[in-house]
Structures are given as C-alpha cells and as structure tokens.
C-alpha cells in the first residue's frame, strides 16, 4: 500500500458507557454533538456522515448513517452506513477518510452507537442452519468467551503463561480506567479478587471477560487543508493510517464463529497470523513501526487476549507478552502503556462505537488532555481490534 | 451410553450431512478440492477458497477421526439459545482438534463426562457420536471428541 496522506481529527465525542436502557440513537446524538462542539463546527458544516451499524436495534441500526442524519436533521448530507462487527467503527472512519482523500468532501462526521442486551451475545434469531454464527451456538454451545478461552489456554500450554499473568492485565486496566469519566467500571481490583471470580470459560474468569455495554463515540475528521484554515492545524491530531485488512489464506487460527480453520495442505505455514497482520497495514500507511509507538489501545475482549495483542502489534516477540505485564511495561508510566483508557475491561463492548472510542482515547492522549491517566509526551498511538468474520481494524494517530 | 428412555426415541443427526453418525465408524463429512487438494469442513461445494485456485470441483471426503488437542476450554455458564440446554444445565468442555492429514483445526464438544481437568494441549482424541439434546420424539446426535485411552476424572460421568 505504501504511505497514505493523513486526515485531521478536529473533534471527538463520547457518551458514557453503561447499561442505560435507552435507544442507541440518543447515545449517538450525545457523542455527535460533543464531537461537533469539540471541533468548533455545527451539523450544517458536515459534508459527509459515516455511520457504524448495529445489528441489535432493528432497521434503524442497519442504516445507522441515515438514522443519525435524520436525528440531527435532514439536510441533504451524503451518507454511508457500514457493518464490520467489532471493526465497524474503523471501517466507518476509513469510509470518511476515503471521501476526504478523494477530494469529494472536506469535513465528515463518523458515529457509532449501540444498545446491548444483557449477558452473552447471542446470534440473530430464527432457525438459520446456513449461518455459522447461529450453528456454533446450536451445535457446540460455543459462546464468544469460549473462543477467547481457547487462545488463553493455548498461551498457557505454549508459553507457560499463568492465571496470575492474565489477572494482572485486568488489575492494570482497572487502575487505568479509574480516571476515565466515560468508563463503565471504575473500580480497582486485585489479583486475588480476579482469581476469586467464577470461571466462565476455563481458564478465563468473570472479571477477565469483557461485558456488553451501551455507548457511543463520534469523530469529526477533515482534510488537512480544512483543518489548517479552520484551526491553524498546529494542534490537530492526525489519522495517519487505517487498517481494514481481511485474513490471508490459509487462516490457521480458529476464529469466531467458525467450526474449523482453513486447511493448509497447499501451503507451508510460517507467515504471520491474521491478528499479526492487522496493525502492520496501518503502520505501513503511516510510515512508522511499533518502535515509534508511545501508547496502544488494543481489544482486550479477555485479559489473556491483551497479551496476544502485545505480540500481534509488535510490542514484543511471540511468547513475551506475559513478561511485559509482569515487568509493568504496559502500565501508565511503563515503557509502552497499553489501554490507558482502561480498555474493554473498564468499558465493556459497545460494538460499533468501540473502535471509535479507541481513537477518541488516542486523540485525548496526544492532545495531553487525559487527566489522571496521561501518557507523558505521547506523540504516536496505535489501536488494534478484530471483527467477527475476518475484519481487521487498526488506526494510527500522530501529533 | 444411551439410557432406556433414549432408545425409545428416534435418533437423528442434529445437522444433516455434516457427519456420519454410524456408531462403529463415525466421521465428519467434508469435501476436498479436486485441483489443489484443500480440505473443507463444513463442506465447500461452490468455489475453492484457496485464492490461487479457481476450482469448482470437489470430492466428498470423510475427515480423519483422530487428532490432537490444539486447545480446549469449557462452558461453566449456560449458553444462550439456539443452544438447547438440559435442566439443570450441565457444564461441558470444548476442544479444538488438529487433524494432521487435513492440516486444519476442527472444533467440537468433548465427549460427555470429560471436563477440562481430563484434557491437555497435544492430547490424542477420537471422534465419537453422542446425544446433543432431545425433544419428545427425537434424540439429536452430534459429533464429539473423546480423549484416546484417557480416564475421566469427572464425578458426573454418565
């Protein structure tokens, strides 16, 4: 791909995560208006609205871009809506960036919002024997945490990671989230408390698995020219790279919602896994590498998965993830802080909003506004995330 | 394995065409590309997923019925529908199994009575067919993976 021209982030906005029981549109409006205010713009300045869809809120969720455009007041603004599971937010941002870089617009609003049910995510209803997501529940009772647990147990067998290593990730993130006004869980926990919580999917315990949450996040992104004219650019954080990669065949790591991996009989397996490839595409666009990164926001769907991400995004070699958490490298004040926002551990997951929330945190950090959780001198940040059915998601932001 | 009540019921596969439930010789039913030899489970019959191959021709194959555990876990909480849980819910183990010939990993539940303490990465397992759930008339069969020659530690063996 090579390097790609950046776009500016002029505004960020969020609705606090929680279980508020309201319509997702209400959350999205709060986030959108906060992002517009932060940018010093109004809805009438927006030339393109990009919605990240939710599949659990009926038709308005399937066409989220139009739903938010109507809620803000129809004004003819061009629209797109997209769904890429957990990666939807990054995809919506990529759509907005493409419009800007193509010269089709200068100012875009990106919004993701969700209202979630209680408990495990379940597949869409009906009797759908041609849908692997439905079938994995029906035939195996394989919930999302079951897949996270397979990865965790694999780490224990391959690298000697321990229950305490995984628990330390939760402890770190719970500490990070204390000062985040948008986080749902703001309570410090100890290793002992984590290990005393009930096992959900061995070896993962209740406090190590991310909850499902309501929440919303929005961004105002613009061309560099617009940002320069509007605000003098000097302060604007830039989106320097976005990855929306799919896997490469053969994908040899079992992934939700599949029953099997690809068969690798035609290939020598040695290349990077799908998760390994995700951030690198964003690094390449930004012209940077993991050694340049000051902080990372990664998708800690489980405590153990955060350790996988350390390796996947190049913060350390395969098998060394646990050493980073043991040495305190990934806490704020450490060598490379990870999830200074508190991560999914403190937020729970609001699917279409989550990848955008990662960007909001990175922008807050690079602006130096992360009171109580600031990573000193942060100039480059990377997010990483993976959506069901092969959606990579990674965003690099720079000062 | 089946209690008397179950024998009176009609045993049917929980999903048509995914496995051969024959008690003496059970197997997962997949396909194999006639051009590049890539295996598929569940069956692929339309277009080869190997991007360097554009075959539309597939042989029906029985997958290896033995493999080794790639990783494993369990369900301590009742999964939501469409999983059909017994009452009371009984936790079960899940395994991801590496098949050597097919160079792929296939998931499934562990055989009834086997819990995570009975399993380890690299352990040999074999395919078995057991009852997944029942309704008034039928018992629905599913493939499961059973540790090869291992003894189960569980207190809740059938």
Interface residues (C-beta under 8 A of the other chain):
Chain A: X119 X120 X122 X123 X127 X129 X132 X134 X135 X136 X137 X138 X139 X140 X141 X142 X143 X146 X149 X150 X151 X152 X153 X154 X157 X158 X198 X199 X200 X201 X202 X203 X204 X249 X250 X252 X254 X258 X259 X260 X261 X262 X263 X264 X265 X266 X269
Chain B: X14 X15 X36 X37 X38 X39 X40 X41 X42 X49 X50 X51 X52 X53 X70 X71 X72 X73 X74 X75 X76 X77 X79 X80 X81 X82 X83 X84 X85 X92 X94 X96 X102 X103 X104 X105 X106 X107 X108 X109 X116 X120 X121 X122 X132 X142
